[in-house]
């Protein structure tokens, strides 16, 4: 089972939990991103032409090693560096990064840059031209590699897996970067916090950026797992 599913350079988003801003008490003009970019022990369906179709959960403790050993190499970017205005520029340094009961938690003070002031802040504030601020319009996403995982082929249907799809539990990851993103319209029918697979979307963006869309489609097709019947 694991050999059929890619583990490198995967993308996930956390829908229903927007990226938020906080002004520091002693620096009222400064803004800090904070929130969670994943949720522990919540089953979510992955339905991807590249990754396949299965359900997945992330176990608590999966990020501890990467936070401890690779924190200095983790970056915070907007739209994973694919935004035409911001590009791969960092949004800010990581001030806090830890696991909580809900999921991995972060605090990132925004750099005093033109792209943060003119592009990121209006979307995080929900700032309209008439002067209103309606709240964050951005969700969080992260790019990672799975380094430890467990698979189960269920014998019977359950409330969380009515179709008896393969079940993946992620036990450890390498975190490359995370940050705010604009989710596609209607990323899922259910309400509340949930993980959504964004790997296909960013593989497409990567192929378009390098002008290799057609070639990429030919390369990925033979290794893309077939959807479960």
Buried (B, 14 or more C-beta within 10 A) or exposed (E): BEEBBBBEBBBBBBBBBBBBBEEEEEEEEEBBBBBBBBBBEBBBBBBBBBBBBBBBBBBBEBBEBBBEEEEEEBBBBBBBBBBEEBEEBBBBEBEEBEBEEBBBBBBBBBBEBEBBEEBBBBBBBBBEEEEEEEEBBBBBBBBBBBBEBEEEEBEEEEEEBEEBBBBBBBBBBBBBBBBBBEBEEEBBEEEEBBBBBBBBBBBBBBBEEEEEEEEBBEEBEEEBBEEEE
